[in-house]
Amino acid sequence: PRAEGPRRLTWKEKQELEGMEAAILEAEAHREALGGRLADPALYASAPGEVQRLSAEFHAAAARVEALYARWAELEEAAGAK
């Protein structure tokens, strides 16, 4: 039986891990941009219908950031890097 320990990442997983930091930074920037738009009081006065769409997009962006961090941790753990 094979000893338990860190497994080797596949080539695809290595590529994913290498691009993870950039993906997280991009997702965080998108979330922050949406948050900035939602923080603008003029939006609520000039385009109240847009608020609901932007709010949903903001929550989806926040969930994406969390998912990316979780996946990054998963890949790091699989690679044995702590």
mmCIF file of the N, C-alpha and C atoms, coordinates in Angstrom:
data_MODEL
# 
_entry.id   MODEL 
# 
loop_
_atom_site.group_PDB 
_atom_site.id 
_atom_site.type_symbol 
_atom_site.label_atom_id 
_atom_site.label_alt_id 
_atom_site.label_comp_id 
_atom_site.label_asym_id 
_atom_site.label_entity_id 
_atom_site.label_seq_id 
_atom_site.pdbx_PDB_ins_code 
_atom_site.Cartn_x 
_atom_site.Cartn_y 
_atom_site.Cartn_z 
_atom_site.occupancy 
_atom_site.B_iso_or_equiv 
_atom_site.pdbx_formal_charge 
_atom_site.auth_seq_id 
_atom_site.auth_comp_id 
_atom_site.auth_asym_id 
_atom_site.auth_atom_id 
_atom_site.pdbx_PDB_model_num 
ATOM 1   N N  . PRO A 1 1  ? 0.822   -1.205 0.000   1.00 0.00 ? 1  PRO A N  1 
ATOM 2   C CA . PRO A 1 1  ? 0.000   0.000  0.000   1.00 0.00 ? 1  PRO A CA 1 
ATOM 3   C C  . PRO A 1 1  ? 0.861   1.262  0.000   1.00 0.00 ? 1  PRO A C  1 
ATOM 4   N N  . ARG A 1 2  ? 0.392   2.236  -0.688  1.00 0.00 ? 2  ARG A N  1 
ATOM 5   C CA . ARG A 1 2  ? 1.112   3.497  -0.799  1.00 0.00 ? 2  ARG A CA 1 
ATOM 6   C C  . ARG A 1 2  ? 1.001   4.291  0.494   1.00 0.00 ? 2  ARG A C  1 
ATOM 7   N N  . ALA A 1 3  ? 2.102   4.865  0.919   1.00 0.00 ? 3  ALA A N  1 
ATOM 8   C CA . ALA A 1 3  ? 2.112   5.668  2.138   1.00 0.00 ? 3  ALA A CA 1 
ATOM 9   C C  . ALA A 1 3  ? 1.321   6.949  1.911   1.00 0.00 ? 3  ALA A C  1 
ATOM 10  N N  . GLU A 1 4  ? 0.582   7.345  2.919   1.00 0.00 ? 4  GLU A N  1 
ATOM 11  C CA . GLU A 1 4  ? -0.169  8.593  2.837   1.00 0.00 ? 4  GLU A CA 1 
ATOM 12  C C  . GLU A 1 4  ? 0.791   9.774  2.912   1.00 0.00 ? 4  GLU A C  1 
ATOM 13  N N  . GLY A 1 5  ? 0.547   10.728 2.140   1.00 0.00 ? 5  GLY A N  1 
ATOM 14  C CA . GLY A 1 5  ? 1.380   11.918 2.125   1.00 0.00 ? 5  GLY A CA 1 
ATOM 15  C C  . GLY A 1 5  ? 0.948   12.800 0.987   1.00 0.00 ? 5  GLY A C  1 
ATOM 16  N N  . PRO A 1 6  ? 1.678   13.862 0.757   1.00 0.00 ? 6  PRO A N  1 
ATOM 17  C CA . PRO A 1 6  ? 1.283   14.752 -0.328  1.00 0.00 ? 6  PRO A CA 1 
ATOM 18  C C  . PRO A 1 6  ? 1.364   14.042 -1.672  1.00 0.00 ? 6  PRO A C  1 
ATOM 19  N N  . ARG A 1 7  ? 0.344   14.251 -2.464  1.00 0.00 ? 7  ARG A N  1 
ATOM 20  C CA . ARG A 1 7  ? 0.362   13.663 -3.805  1.00 0.00 ? 7  ARG A CA 1 
ATOM 21  C C  . ARG A 1 7  ? 0.957   14.673 -4.764  1.00 0.00 ? 7  ARG A C  1 
ATOM 22  N N  . ARG A 1 8  ? 1.356   14.187 -5.895  1.00 0.00 ? 8  ARG A N  1 
ATOM 23  C CA . ARG A 1 8  ? 1.890   15.089 -6.911  1.00 0.00 ? 8  ARG A CA 1 
ATOM 24  C C  . ARG A 1 8  ? 0.723   15.720 -7.663  1.00 0.00 ? 8  ARG A C  1 
ATOM 25  N N  . LEU A 1 9  ? 0.886   16.974 -7.964  1.00 0.00 ? 9  LEU A N  1 
ATOM 26  C CA . LEU A 1 9  ? -0.130  17.658 -8.747  1.00 0.00 ? 9  LEU A CA 1 
ATOM 27  C C  . LEU A 1 9  ? -0.011  17.261 -10.205 1.00 0.00 ? 9  LEU A C  1 
ATOM 28  N N  . THR A 1 10 ? -1.135  17.237 -10.878 1.00 0.00 ? 10 THR A N  1 
ATOM 29  C CA . THR A 1 10 ? -1.107  17.002 -12.317 1.00 0.00 ? 10 THR A CA 1 
ATOM 30  C C  . THR A 1 10 ? -0.578  18.265 -12.989 1.00 0.00 ? 10 THR A C  1 
ATOM 31  N N  . TRP A 1 11 ? -0.244  18.158 -14.259 1.00 0.00 ? 11 TRP A N  1 
ATOM 32  C CA . TRP A 1 11 ? 0.245   19.315 -14.997 1.00 0.00 ? 11 TRP A CA 1 
ATOM 33  C C  . TRP A 1 11 ? -0.805  20.421 -14.980 1.00 0.00 ? 11 TRP A C  1 
ATOM 34  N N  . LYS A 1 12 ? -2.064  20.029 -15.187 1.00 0.00 ? 12 LYS A N  1 
ATOM 35  C CA . LYS A 1 12 ? -3.156  20.995 -15.205 1.00 0.00 ? 12 LYS A CA 1 
ATOM 36  C C  . LYS A 1 12 ? -3.286  21.693 -13.850 1.00 0.00 ? 12 LYS A C  1 
ATOM 37  N N  . GLU A 1 13 ? -3.168  20.942 -12.770 1.00 0.00 ? 13 GLU A N  1 
ATOM 38  C CA . GLU A 1 13 ? -3.247  21.524 -11.428 1.00 0.00 ? 13 GLU A CA 1 
ATOM 39  C C  . GLU A 1 13 ? -2.076  22.466 -11.159 1.00 0.00 ? 13 GLU A C  1 
ATOM 40  N N  . LYS A 1 14 ? -0.889  22.098 -11.644 1.00 0.00 ? 14 LYS A N  1 
ATOM 41  C CA . LYS A 1 14 ? 0.270   22.983 -11.478 1.00 0.00 ? 14 LYS A CA 1 
ATOM 42  C C  . LYS A 1 14 ? 0.044   24.302 -12.198 1.00 0.00 ? 14 LYS A C  1 
ATOM 43  N N  . GLN A 1 15 ? -0.503  24.225 -13.403 1.00 0.00 ? 15 GLN A N  1 
ATOM 44  C CA . GLN A 1 15 ? -0.796  25.441 -14.165 1.00 0.00 ? 15 GLN A CA 1 
ATOM 45  C C  . GLN A 1 15 ? -1.839  26.283 -13.435 1.00 0.00 ? 15 GLN A C  1 
ATOM 46  N N  . GLU A 1 16 ? -2.839  25.623 -12.907 1.00 0.00 ? 16 GLU A N  1 
ATOM 47  C CA . GLU A 1 16 ? -3.885  26.322 -12.163 1.00 0.00 ? 16 GLU A CA 1 
ATOM 48  C C  . GLU A 1 16 ? -3.294  27.016 -10.933 1.00 0.00 ? 16 GLU A C  1 
ATOM 49  N N  . LEU A 1 17 ? -2.427  26.307 -10.212 1.00 0.00 ? 17 LEU A N  1 
ATOM 50  C CA . LEU A 1 17 ? -1.806  26.865 -9.013  1.00 0.00 ? 17 LEU A CA 1 
ATOM 51  C C  . LEU A 1 17 ? -0.930  28.070 -9.362  1.00 0.00 ? 17 LEU A C  1 
ATOM 52  N N  . GLU A 1 18 ? -0.203  27.978 -10.456 1.00 0.00 ? 18 GLU A N  1 
ATOM 53  C CA . GLU A 1 18 ? 0.665   29.082 -10.867 1.00 0.00 ? 18 GLU A CA 1 
ATOM 54  C C  . GLU A 1 18 ? -0.128  30.340 -11.209 1.00 0.00 ? 18 GLU A C  1 
ATOM 55  N N  . GLY A 1 19 ? -1.326  30.172 -11.729 1.00 0.00 ? 19 GLY A N  1 
ATOM 56  C CA . GLY A 1 19 ? -2.143  31.321 -12.100 1.00 0.00 ? 19 GLY A CA 1 
ATOM 57  C C  . GLY A 1 19 ? -3.121  31.751 -11.022 1.00 0.00 ? 19 GLY A C  1 
ATOM 58  N N  . MET A 1 20 ? -3.107  31.060 -9.893  1.00 0.00 ? 20 MET A N  1 
ATOM 59  C CA . MET A 1 20 ? -4.101  31.323 -8.863  1.00 0.00 ? 20 MET A CA 1 
ATOM 60  C C  . MET A 1 20 ? -3.982  32.720 -8.262  1.00 0.00 ? 20 MET A C  1 
ATOM 61  N N  . GLU A 1 21 ? -2.779  33.177 -7.991  1.00 0.00 ? 21 GLU A N  1 
ATOM 62  C CA . GLU A 1 21 ? -2.620  34.495 -7.380  1.00 0.00 ? 21 GLU A CA 1 
ATOM 63  C C  . GLU A 1 21 ? -3.182  35.581 -8.292  1.00 0.00 ? 21 GLU A C  1 
ATOM 64  N N  . ALA A 1 22 ? -2.884  35.500 -9.566  1.00 0.00 ? 22 ALA A N  1 
ATOM 65  C CA . ALA A 1 22 ? -3.389  36.496 -10.517 1.00 0.00 ? 22 ALA A CA 1 
ATOM 66  C C  . ALA A 1 22 ? -4.911  36.424 -10.612 1.00 0.00 ? 22 ALA A C  1 
ATOM 67  N N  . ALA A 1 23 ? -5.460  35.221 -10.605 1.00 0.00 ? 23 ALA A N  1 
ATOM 68  C CA . ALA A 1 23 ? -6.915  35.063 -10.670 1.00 0.00 ? 23 ALA A CA 1 
ATOM 69  C C  . ALA A 1 23 ? -7.581  35.665 -9.434  1.00 0.00 ? 23 ALA A C  1 
ATOM 70  N N  . ILE A 1 24 ? -6.972  35.456 -8.274  1.00 0.00 ? 24 ILE A N  1 
ATOM 71  C CA . ILE A 1 24 ? -7.525  36.016 -7.039  1.00 0.00 ? 24 ILE A CA 1 
ATOM 72  C C  . ILE A 1 24 ? -7.461  37.538 -7.057  1.00 0.00 ? 24 ILE A C  1 
ATOM 73  N N  . LEU A 1 25 ? -6.326  38.084 -7.479  1.00 0.00 ? 25 LEU A N  1 
ATOM 74  C CA . LEU A 1 25 ? -6.197  39.538 -7.544  1.00 0.00 ? 25 LEU A CA 1 
ATOM 75  C C  . LEU A 1 25 ? -7.218  40.150 -8.494  1.00 0.00 ? 25 LEU A C  1 
ATOM 76  N N  . GLU A 1 26 ? -7.442  39.500 -9.615  1.00 0.00 ? 26 GLU A N  1 
ATOM 77  C CA . GLU A 1 26 ? -8.423  39.984 -10.585 1.00 0.00 ? 26 GLU A CA 1 
ATOM 78  C C  . GLU A 1 26 ? -9.835  39.914 -10.005 1.00 0.00 ? 26 GLU A C  1 
ATOM 79  N N  . ALA A 1 27 ? -10.151 38.798 -9.354  1.00 0.00 ? 27 ALA A N  1 
ATOM 80  C CA . ALA A 1 27 ? -11.480 38.638 -8.760  1.00 0.00 ? 27 ALA A CA 1 
ATOM 81  C C  . ALA A 1 27 ? -11.704 39.642 -7.632  1.00 0.00 ? 27 ALA A C  1 
ATOM 82  N N  . GLU A 1 28 ? -10.676 39.886 -6.829  1.00 0.00 ? 28 GLU A N  1 
ATOM 83  C CA . GLU A 1 28 ? -10.796 40.871 -5.753  1.00 0.00 ? 28 GLU A CA 1 
ATOM 84  C C  . GLU A 1 28 ? -10.981 42.281 -6.314  1.00 0.00 ? 28 GLU A C  1 
ATOM 85  N N  . ALA A 1 29 ? -10.270 42.595 -7.385  1.00 0.00 ? 29 ALA A N  1 
ATOM 86  C CA . ALA A 1 29 ? -10.401 43.913 -8.004  1.00 0.00 ? 29 ALA A CA 1 
ATOM 87  C C  . ALA A 1 29 ? -11.807 44.114 -8.549  1.00 0.00 ? 29 ALA A C  1 
ATOM 88  N N  . HIS A 1 30 ? -12.360 43.075 -9.158  1.00 0.00 ? 30 HIS A N  1 
ATOM 89  C CA . HIS A 1 30 ? -13.727 43.143 -9.680  1.00 0.00 ? 30 HIS A CA 1 
ATOM 90  C C  . HIS A 1 30 ? -14.725 43.353 -8.539  1.00 0.00 ? 30 HIS A C  1 
ATOM 91  N N  . ARG A 1 31 ? -14.545 42.608 -7.458  1.00 0.00 ? 31 ARG A N  1 
ATOM 92  C CA . ARG A 1 31 ? -15.424 42.744 -6.291  1.00 0.00 ? 31 ARG A CA 1 
ATOM 93  C C  . ARG A 1 31 ? -15.333 44.158 -5.717  1.00 0.00 ? 31 ARG A C  1 
ATOM 94  N N  . GLU A 1 32 ? -14.114 44.681 -5.611  1.00 0.00 ? 32 GLU A N  1 
ATOM 95  C CA . GLU A 1 32 ? -13.928 46.024 -5.059  1.00 0.00 ? 32 GLU A CA 1 
ATOM 96  C C  . GLU A 1 32 ? -14.544 47.090 -5.967  1.00 0.00 ? 32 GLU A C  1 
ATOM 97  N N  . ALA A 1 33 ? -14.421 46.908 -7.272  1.00 0.00 ? 33 ALA A N  1 
ATOM 98  C CA . ALA A 1 33 ? -15.022 47.866 -8.201  1.00 0.00 ? 33 ALA A CA 1 
ATOM 99  C C  . ALA A 1 33 ? -16.536 47.876 -8.049  1.00 0.00 ? 33 ALA A C  1 
ATOM 100 N N  . LEU A 1 34 ? -17.117 46.710 -7.928  1.00 0.00 ? 34 LEU A N  1 
ATOM 101 C CA . LEU A 1 34 ? -18.565 46.629 -7.729  1.00 0.00 ? 34 LEU A CA 1 
ATOM 102 C C  . LEU A 1 34 ? -18.955 47.246 -6.393  1.00 0.00 ? 34 LEU A C  1 
ATOM 103 N N  . GLY A 1 35 ? -18.171 46.982 -5.363  1.00 0.00 ? 35 GLY A N  1 
ATOM 104 C CA . GLY A 1 35 ? -18.437 47.569 -4.051  1.00 0.00 ? 35 GLY A CA 1 
ATOM 105 C C  . GLY A 1 35 ? -18.370 49.087 -4.098  1.00 0.00 ? 35 GLY A C  1 
ATOM 106 N N  . GLY A 1 36 ? -17.422 49.603 -4.851  1.00 0.00 ? 36 GLY A N  1 
ATOM 107 C CA . GLY A 1 36 ? -17.298 51.047 -5.015  1.00 0.00 ? 36 GLY A CA 1 
ATOM 108 C C  . GLY A 1 36 ? -18.507 51.650 -5.710  1.00 0.00 ? 36 GLY A C  1 
ATOM 109 N N  . ARG A 1 37 ? -18.976 50.961 -6.724  1.00 0.00 ? 37 ARG A N  1 
ATOM 110 C CA . ARG A 1 37 ? -20.174 51.456 -7.430  1.00 0.00 ? 37 ARG A CA 1 
ATOM 111 C C  . ARG A 1 37 ? -21.388 51.417 -6.522  1.00 0.00 ? 37 ARG A C  1 
ATOM 112 N N  . LEU A 1 38 ? -21.497 50.356 -5.726  1.00 0.00 ? 38 LEU A N  1 
ATOM 113 C CA . LEU A 1 38 ? -22.634 50.245 -4.811  1.00 0.00 ? 38 LEU A CA 1 
ATOM 114 C C  . LEU A 1 38 ? -22.559 51.252 -3.667  1.00 0.00 ? 38 LEU A C  1 
ATOM 115 N N  . ALA A 1 39 ? -21.377 51.731 -3.363  1.00 0.00 ? 39 ALA A N  1 
ATOM 116 C CA . ALA A 1 39 ? -21.208 52.710 -2.289  1.00 0.00 ? 39 ALA A CA 1 
ATOM 117 C C  . ALA A 1 39 ? -21.518 54.133 -2.754  1.00 0.00 ? 39 ALA A C  1 
ATOM 118 N N  . ASP A 1 40 ? -21.711 54.311 -4.040  1.00 0.00 ? 40 ASP A N  1 
ATOM 119 C CA . ASP A 1 40 ? -21.978 55.636 -4.592  1.00 0.00 ? 40 ASP A CA 1 
ATOM 120 C C  . ASP A 1 40 ? -23.467 55.983 -4.428  1.00 0.00 ? 40 ASP A C  1 
ATOM 121 N N  . PRO A 1 41 ? -23.781 56.983 -3.613  1.00 0.00 ? 41 PRO A N  1 
ATOM 122 C CA . PRO A 1 41 ? -25.186 57.347 -3.401  1.00 0.00 ? 41 PRO A CA 1 
ATOM 123 C C  . PRO A 1 41 ? -25.894 57.790 -4.689  1.00 0.00 ? 41 PRO A C  1 
ATOM 124 N N  . ALA A 1 42 ? -25.138 58.300 -5.646  1.00 0.00 ? 42 ALA A N  1 
ATOM 125 C CA . ALA A 1 42 ? -25.740 58.757 -6.903  1.00 0.00 ? 42 ALA A CA 1 
ATOM 126 C C  . ALA A 1 42 ? -26.375 57.593 -7.664  1.00 0.00 ? 42 ALA A C  1 
ATOM 127 N N  . LEU A 1 43 ? -25.820 56.417 -7.513  1.00 0.00 ? 43 LEU A N  1 
ATOM 128 C CA . LEU A 1 43 ? -26.380 55.241 -8.191  1.00 0.00 ? 43 LEU A CA 1 
ATOM 129 C C  . LEU A 1 43 ? -27.818 55.007 -7.759  1.00 0.00 ? 43 LEU A C  1 
ATOM 130 N N  . TYR A 1 44 ? -28.073 55.149 -6.484  1.00 0.00 ? 44 TYR A N  1 
ATOM 131 C CA . TYR A 1 44 ? -29.406 54.881 -5.946  1.00 0.00 ? 44 TYR A CA 1 
ATOM 132 C C  . TYR A 1 44 ? -30.413 55.935 -6.409  1.00 0.00 ? 44 TYR A C  1 
ATOM 133 N N  . ALA A 1 45 ? -29.934 57.132 -6.655  1.00 0.00 ? 45 ALA A N  1 
ATOM 134 C CA . ALA A 1 45 ? -30.818 58.202 -7.114  1.00 0.00 ? 45 ALA A CA 1 
ATOM 135 C C  . ALA A 1 45 ? -31.044 58.146 -8.619  1.00 0.00 ? 45 ALA A C  1 
ATOM 136 N N  . SER A 1 46 ? -29.986 57.837 -9.368  1.00 0.00 ? 46 SER A N  1 
ATOM 137 C CA . SER A 1 46 ? -30.084 57.907 -10.828 1.00 0.00 ? 46 SER A CA 1 
ATOM 138 C C  . SER A 1 46 ? -30.504 56.599 -11.489 1.00 0.00 ? 46 SER A C  1 
ATOM 139 N N  . ALA A 1 47 ? -30.153 55.464 -10.889 1.00 0.00 ? 47 ALA A N  1 
ATOM 140 C CA . ALA A 1 47 ? -30.466 54.167 -11.516 1.00 0.00 ? 47 ALA A CA 1 
ATOM 141 C C  . ALA A 1 47 ? -30.845 53.137 -10.457 1.00 0.00 ? 47 ALA A C  1 
ATOM 142 N N  . PRO A 1 48 ? -31.959 53.329 -9.783  1.00 0.00 ? 48 PRO A N  1 
ATOM 143 C CA . PRO A 1 48 ? -32.322 52.403 -8.719  1.00 0.00 ? 48 PRO A CA 1 
ATOM 144 C C  . PRO A 1 48 ? -32.511 50.964 -9.208  1.00 0.00 ? 48 PRO A C  1 
ATOM 145 N N  . GLY A 1 49 ? -32.907 50.789 -10.443 1.00 0.00 ? 49 GLY A N  1 
ATOM 146 C CA . GLY A 1 49 ? -33.072 49.445 -10.989 1.00 0.00 ? 49 GLY A CA 1 
ATOM 147 C C  . GLY A 1 49 ? -31.748 48.714 -11.152 1.00 0.00 ? 49 GLY A C  1 
ATOM 148 N N  . GLU A 1 50 ? -30.692 49.465 -11.305 1.00 0.00 ? 50 GLU A N  1 
ATOM 149 C CA . GLU A 1 50 ? -29.350 48.895 -11.492 1.00 0.00 ? 50 GLU A CA 1 
ATOM 150 C C  . GLU A 1 50 ? -28.790 48.353 -10.175 1.00 0.00 ? 50 GLU A C  1 
ATOM 151 N N  . VAL A 1 51 ? -29.272 48.856 -9.063  1.00 0.00 ? 51 VAL A N  1 
ATOM 152 C CA . VAL A 1 51 ? -28.757 48.471 -7.750  1.00 0.00 ? 51 VAL A CA 1 
ATOM 153 C C  . VAL A 1 51 ? -28.908 46.980 -7.502  1.00 0.00 ? 51 VAL A C  1 
ATOM 154 N N  . GLN A 1 52 ? -30.069 46.444 -7.816  1.00 0.00 ? 52 GLN A N  1 
ATOM 155 C CA . GLN A 1 52 ? -30.299 45.019 -7.576  1.00 0.00 ? 52 GLN A CA 1 
ATOM 156 C C  . GLN A 1 52 ? -29.355 44.160 -8.418  1.00 0.00 ? 52 GLN A C  1 
ATOM 157 N N  . ARG A 1 53 ? -29.168 44.519 -9.668  1.00 0.00 ? 53 ARG A N  1 
ATOM 158 C CA . ARG A 1 53 ? -28.266 43.756 -10.534 1.00 0.00 ? 53 ARG A CA 1 
ATOM 159 C C  . ARG A 1 53 ? -26.832 43.828 -10.021 1.00 0.00 ? 53 ARG A C  1 
ATOM 160 N N  . LEU A 1 54 ? -26.395 45.038 -9.668  1.00 0.00 ? 54 LEU A N  1 
ATOM 161 C CA . LEU A 1 54 ? -25.034 45.203 -9.165  1.00 0.00 ? 54 LEU A CA 1 
ATOM 162 C C  . LEU A 1 54 ? -24.836 44.476 -7.834  1.00 0.00 ? 54 LEU A C  1 
ATOM 163 N N  . SER A 1 55 ? -25.854 44.497 -7.004  1.00 0.00 ? 55 SER A N  1 
ATOM 164 C CA . SER A 1 55 ? -25.765 43.799 -5.718  1.00 0.00 ? 55 SER A CA 1 
ATOM 165 C C  . SER A 1 55 ? -25.616 42.298 -5.922  1.00 0.00 ? 55 SER A C  1 
ATOM 166 N N  . ALA A 1 56 ? -26.387 41.741 -6.826  1.00 0.00 ? 56 ALA A N  1 
ATOM 167 C CA . ALA A 1 56 ? -26.277 40.312 -7.128  1.00 0.00 ? 56 ALA A CA 1 
ATOM 168 C C  . ALA A 1 56 ? -24.907 39.991 -7.712  1.00 0.00 ? 56 ALA A C  1 
ATOM 169 N N  . GLU A 1 57 ? -24.419 40.863 -8.588  1.00 0.00 ? 57 GLU A N  1 
ATOM 170 C CA . GLU A 1 57 ? -23.097 40.663 -9.187  1.00 0.00 ? 57 GLU A CA 1 
ATOM 171 C C  . GLU A 1 57 ? -21.998 40.761 -8.128  1.00 0.00 ? 57 GLU A C  1 
ATOM 172 N N  . PHE A 1 58 ? -22.169 41.692 -7.164  1.00 0.00 ? 58 PHE A N  1 
ATOM 173 C CA . PHE A 1 58 ? -21.205 41.829 -6.083  1.00 0.00 ? 58 PHE A CA 1 
ATOM 174 C C  . PHE A 1 58 ? -21.145 40.554 -5.235  1.00 0.00 ? 58 PHE A C  1 
ATOM 175 N N  . HIS A 1 59 ? -22.306 40.008 -4.896  1.00 0.00 ? 59 HIS A N  1 
ATOM 176 C CA . HIS A 1 59 ? -22.338 38.794 -4.075  1.00 0.00 ? 59 HIS A CA 1 
ATOM 177 C C  . HIS A 1 59 ? -21.739 37.606 -4.829  1.00 0.00 ? 59 HIS A C  1 
ATOM 178 N N  . ALA A 1 60 ? -21.978 37.534 -6.129  1.00 0.00 ? 60 ALA A N  1 
ATOM 179 C CA . ALA A 1 60 ? -21.374 36.473 -6.943  1.00 0.00 ? 60 ALA A CA 1 
ATOM 180 C C  . ALA A 1 60 ? -19.855 36.642 -7.001  1.00 0.00 ? 60 ALA A C  1 
ATOM 181 N N  . ALA A 1 61 ? -19.388 37.886 -7.106  1.00 0.00 ? 61 ALA A N  1 
ATOM 182 C CA . ALA A 1 61 ? -17.948 38.151 -7.146  1.00 0.00 ? 61 ALA A CA 1 
ATOM 183 C C  . ALA A 1 61 ? -17.301 37.793 -5.809  1.00 0.00 ? 61 ALA A C  1 
ATOM 184 N N  . ALA A 1 62 ? -17.979 38.101 -4.708  1.00 0.00 ? 62 ALA A N  1 
ATOM 185 C CA . ALA A 1 62 ? -17.454 37.757 -3.386  1.00 0.00 ? 62 ALA A CA 1 
ATOM 186 C C  . ALA A 1 62 ? -17.377 36.241 -3.217  1.00 0.00 ? 62 ALA A C  1 
ATOM 187 N N  . ALA A 1 63 ? -18.380 35.536 -3.703  1.00 0.00 ? 63 ALA A N  1 
ATOM 188 C CA . ALA A 1 63 ? -18.366 34.073 -3.629  1.00 0.00 ? 63 ALA A CA 1 
ATOM 189 C C  . ALA A 1 63 ? -17.237 33.507 -4.479  1.00 0.00 ? 63 ALA A C  1 
ATOM 190 N N  . ARG A 1 64 ? -16.976 34.118 -5.621  1.00 0.00 ? 64 ARG A N  1 
ATOM 191 C CA . ARG A 1 64 ? -15.872 33.665 -6.487  1.00 0.00 ? 64 ARG A CA 1 
ATOM 192 C C  . ARG A 1 64 ? -14.534 33.839 -5.782  1.00 0.00 ? 64 ARG A C  1 
ATOM 193 N N  . VAL A 1 65 ? -14.348 34.960 -5.110  1.00 0.00 ? 65 VAL A N  1 
ATOM 194 C CA . VAL A 1 65 ? -13.098 35.192 -4.375  1.00 0.00 ? 65 VAL A CA 1 
ATOM 195 C C  . VAL A 1 65 ? -12.917 34.102 -3.314  1.00 0.00 ? 65 VAL A C  1 
ATOM 196 N N  . GLU A 1 66 ? -13.962 33.823 -2.568  1.00 0.00 ? 66 GLU A N  1 
ATOM 197 C CA . GLU A 1 66 ? -13.882 32.784 -1.535  1.00 0.00 ? 66 GLU A CA 1 
ATOM 198 C C  . GLU A 1 66 ? -13.586 31.419 -2.141  1.00 0.00 ? 66 GLU A C  1 
ATOM 199 N N  . ALA A 1 67 ? -14.225 31.121 -3.269  1.00 0.00 ? 67 ALA A N  1 
ATOM 200 C CA . ALA A 1 67 ? -13.992 29.839 -3.933  1.00 0.00 ? 67 ALA A CA 1 
ATOM 201 C C  . ALA A 1 67 ? -12.550 29.728 -4.433  1.00 0.00 ? 67 ALA A C  1 
ATOM 202 N N  . LEU A 1 68 ? -12.014 30.815 -4.946  1.00 0.00 ? 68 LEU A N  1 
ATOM 203 C CA . LEU A 1 68 ? -10.629 30.802 -5.424  1.00 0.00 ? 68 LEU A CA 1 
ATOM 204 C C  . LEU A 1 68 ? -9.654  30.580 -4.267  1.00 0.00 ? 68 LEU A C  1 
ATOM 205 N N  . TYR A 1 69 ? -9.897  31.245 -3.131  1.00 0.00 ? 69 TYR A N  1 
ATOM 206 C CA . TYR A 1 69 ? -9.032  31.037 -1.967  1.00 0.00 ? 69 TYR A CA 1 
ATOM 207 C C  . TYR A 1 69 ? -9.118  29.586 -1.484  1.00 0.00 ? 69 TYR A C  1 
ATOM 208 N N  . ALA A 1 70 ? -10.318 29.027 -1.490  1.00 0.00 ? 70 ALA A N  1 
ATOM 209 C CA . ALA A 1 70 ? -10.488 27.634 -1.064  1.00 0.00 ? 70 ALA A CA 1 
ATOM 210 C C  . ALA A 1 70 ? -9.749  26.689 -2.016  1.00 0.00 ? 70 ALA A C  1 
ATOM 211 N N  . ARG A 1 71 ? -9.864  26.945 -3.303  1.00 0.00 ? 71 ARG A N  1 
ATOM 212 C CA . ARG A 1 71 ? -9.183  26.100 -4.285  1.00 0.00 ? 71 ARG A CA 1 
ATOM 213 C C  . ARG A 1 71 ? -7.672  26.237 -4.159  1.00 0.00 ? 71 ARG A C  1 
ATOM 214 N N  . TRP A 1 72 ? -7.187  27.440 -3.908  1.00 0.00 ? 72 TRP A N  1 
ATOM 215 C CA . TRP A 1 72 ? -5.756  27.673 -3.729  1.00 0.00 ? 72 TRP A CA 1 
ATOM 216 C C  . TRP A 1 72 ? -5.259  26.867 -2.533  1.00 0.00 ? 72 TRP A C  1 
ATOM 217 N N  . ALA A 1 73 ? -5.981  26.915 -1.438  1.00 0.00 ? 73 ALA A N  1 
ATOM 218 C CA . ALA A 1 73 ? -5.594  26.148 -0.247  1.00 0.00 ? 73 ALA A CA 1 
ATOM 219 C C  . ALA A 1 73 ? -5.600  24.653 -0.539  1.00 0.00 ? 73 ALA A C  1 
ATOM 220 N N  . GLU A 1 74 ? -6.583  24.216 -1.298  1.00 0.00 ? 74 GLU A N  1 
ATOM 221 C CA . GLU A 1 74 ? -6.682  22.801 -1.664  1.00 0.00 ? 74 GLU A CA 1 
ATOM 222 C C  . GLU A 1 74 ? -5.481  22.363 -2.500  1.00 0.00 ? 74 GLU A C  1 
ATOM 223 N N  . LEU A 1 75 ? -5.108  23.174 -3.465  1.00 0.00 ? 75 LEU A N  1 
ATOM 224 C CA . LEU A 1 75 ? -3.958  22.842 -4.313  1.00 0.00 ? 75 LEU A CA 1 
ATOM 225 C C  . LEU A 1 75 ? -2.654  22.875 -3.516  1.00 0.00 ? 75 LEU A C  1 
ATOM 226 N N  . GLU A 1 76 ? -2.512  23.869 -2.654  1.00 0.00 ? 76 GLU A N  1 
ATOM 227 C CA . GLU A 1 76 ? -1.311  23.967 -1.830  1.00 0.00 ? 76 GLU A CA 1 
ATOM 228 C C  . GLU A 1 76 ? -1.196  22.738 -0.921  1.00 0.00 ? 76 GLU A C  1 
ATOM 229 N N  . GLU A 1 77 ? -2.304  22.331 -0.346  1.00 0.00 ? 77 GLU A N  1 
ATOM 230 C CA . GLU A 1 77 ? -2.295  21.160 0.531   1.00 0.00 ? 77 GLU A CA 1 
ATOM 231 C C  . GLU A 1 77 ? -1.963  19.897 -0.250  1.00 0.00 ? 77 GLU A C  1 
ATOM 232 N N  . ALA A 1 78 ? -2.535  19.777 -1.428  1.00 0.00 ? 78 ALA A N  1 
ATOM 233 C CA . ALA A 1 78 ? -2.277  18.595 -2.271  1.00 0.00 ? 78 ALA A CA 1 
ATOM 234 C C  . ALA A 1 78 ? -0.820  18.522 -2.681  1.00 0.00 ? 78 ALA A C  1 
ATOM 235 N N  . ALA A 1 79 ? -0.219  19.694 -2.876  1.00 0.00 ? 79 ALA A N  1 
ATOM 236 C CA . ALA A 1 79 ? 1.192   19.730 -3.292  1.00 0.00 ? 79 ALA A CA 1 
ATOM 237 C C  . ALA A 1 79 ? 2.124   19.528 -2.118  1.00 0.00 ? 79 ALA A C  1 
ATOM 238 N N  . GLY A 1 80 ? 1.575   19.626 -0.917  1.00 0.00 ? 80 GLY A N  1 
ATOM 239 C CA . GLY A 1 80 ? 2.414   19.431 0.261   1.00 0.00 ? 80 GLY A CA 1 
ATOM 240 C C  . GLY A 1 80 ? 3.079   20.699 0.724   1.00 0.00 ? 80 GLY A C  1 
ATOM 241 N N  . ALA A 1 81 ? 2.763   21.814 0.106   1.00 0.00 ? 81 ALA A N  1 
ATOM 242 C CA . ALA A 1 81 ? 3.315   23.104 0.510   1.00 0.00 ? 81 ALA A CA 1 
ATOM 243 C C  . ALA A 1 81 ? 2.435   23.690 1.596   1.00 0.00 ? 81 ALA A C  1 
ATOM 244 N N  . LYS A 1 82 ? 3.019   23.984 2.715   1.00 0.00 ? 82 LYS A N  1 
ATOM 245 C CA . LYS A 1 82 ? 2.244   24.527 3.834   1.00 0.00 ? 82 LYS A CA 1 
ATOM 246 C C  . LYS A 1 82 ? 2.712   25.912 4.147   1.00 0.00 ? 82 LYS A C  1 
# 
